[in-house]
Amino acid sequence: MTRQYNFCAGPAALPTAVLERARDEMLDYRGRGLSVMEMSHRSADFTAIAERAEADLRELLAVPDNYRVLFCQGGATMQFSMLPMNLLGSGGRANFIQTGIWSKKALVEAQNLGMACHVAADTDAEGNLAVPRPDALDISDDAAYLHYAANETIGGLAFDYVPRTQRSDGAAVPVVGDLSSTILSGPIDVSQFGIIYAGAQKNIGPAGLTLVIVRDDLLDQAQAVMPGLFSYRAMASAGSMVNTPPTYAWYLAGLVFEWLKNDIGGLAAMSAINQRKADKLYTAIDDSGLYANPVASHNRSRMNVPFTLADARLDGEFLREAGDAGLLNLKGHRSVGGMRASLYNAVPEAAVDALTAFMADFEQRKG
Ligand SMILES: *Cc1c(COP(=O)(O)O)cnc(C)c1O
């Protein structure tokens, strides 16, 4: 069996070492005679798995003690609803920075729930090719929080700063970051955020798990009537076990955290690898006459690299030949077309080398 290079935007590649370990532990977890999938979530074994995963995540991200880590379900999309329901209970307005498809979906979901919303900046008219500058944010006087997507996974647009903002009365506005496609790609300062959330299937583990890191003081601002599963307070009080959690996804996420710590050497080391991978691919694109990426250089995503071919009639051939060469899932999102190579943590540098070699060869033959 050969594993091919997988550039999927999500569910994305997982580290081979993690899958091998999961395979080895699949039928008989540590001599217990059963799989992690078959264990009670209240058992001592699973409790240890869950606690270990949280401890490793806290260590990797240096999560301060006044933040809770929640292992939720429903994907990042469920957070689009949970955020306003949990944060607007005492009034105020959700502020949104609009930079592309995901940040837009977060706004639309809050609007559909009848929540008070305000757009603090919108780069759509300029094609979402650069993020708004910090001084261009128009924060409403009644802002309860500011939501943004740190990395627009489809547009390949990444913030090069964490928005930091206050209202005109001087009150600090909690920043809520959708880090679905960048979490764990490098060190971050958690204390700059009120809430961080991320669907697992890009950089954490399999689909079905969503990580939420929430500052203590934001647990008790919910609207009066809340479904238990939607309540940060309820989830925090129950150790993320209001109901049966996605146990196997939680276990695999824990294996990924261990891999990051022990095999990679932490997030600074991961960041250096990710930077090299992205630099190689953007250089290949910029140096070519066939490929192009329009995003402003300081906002180019290290995780998701969209690119187009000068002649879109070559797209089909490019994808077919790439597939034959063992380079999978390079088709761009259906809403934008072209190509997209996602270079998440589990995509090895060798995959980028193989991709850039293929691109150069393809250009020489067809360009
Ligand atoms: C993938 C993605 C989402 C949606 O994630 P789901 O888990 O499918 O709901 C939201 N935001 C960003 C930035 C994403 O990349």
The ligand as an SDF file (V2000), in Angstrom:
LIG
                    3D

 15 15  0  0  0  0  0  0  0  0999 V2000
  -14.1720   24.3940    7.2970 C   0  0  0  0  0  0  0  0  0  0  0  0
  -14.4250   25.6920    7.9380 C   0  0  0  0  0  0  0  0  0  0  0  0
  -15.6450   25.9730    8.5930 C   0  0  0  0  0  0  0  0  0  0  0  0
  -16.8040   24.9960    8.6160 C   0  0  0  0  0  0  0  0  0  0  0  0
  -16.4610   23.8640    9.3330 O   0  0  0  0  0  0  0  0  0  0  0  0
  -17.5170   22.7060    9.6400 P   0  0  0  0  0  0  0  0  0  0  0  0
  -16.7980   21.9270   10.6910 O   0  0  0  0  0  0  0  0  0  0  0  0
  -17.7220   21.9460    8.3700 O   0  0  0  0  0  0  0  0  0  0  0  0
  -18.7770   23.3150   10.1270 O   0  0  0  0  0  0  0  0  0  0  0  0
  -15.7930   27.2020    9.2000 C   0  0  0  0  0  0  0  0  0  0  0  0
  -14.8130   28.1110    9.1810 N   0  0  0  0  0  0  0  0  0  0  0  0
  -13.6330   27.8930    8.5570 C   0  0  0  0  0  0  0  0  0  0  0  0
  -12.5730   28.9380    8.5760 C   0  0  0  0  0  0  0  0  0  0  0  0
  -13.4070   26.6740    7.9180 C   0  0  0  0  0  0  0  0  0  0  0  0
  -12.2370   26.4450    7.3120 O   0  0  0  0  0  0  0  0  0  0  0  0
  1  2  1  0
  2  3  1  0
  2 14  2  0
  3  4  1  0
  3 10  2  0
  4  5  1  0
  5  6  1  0
  6  7  2  0
  6  8  1  0
  6  9  1  0
 10 11  1  0
 11 12  2  0
 12 13  1  0
 12 14  1  0
 14 15  1  0
M  END
$$$$
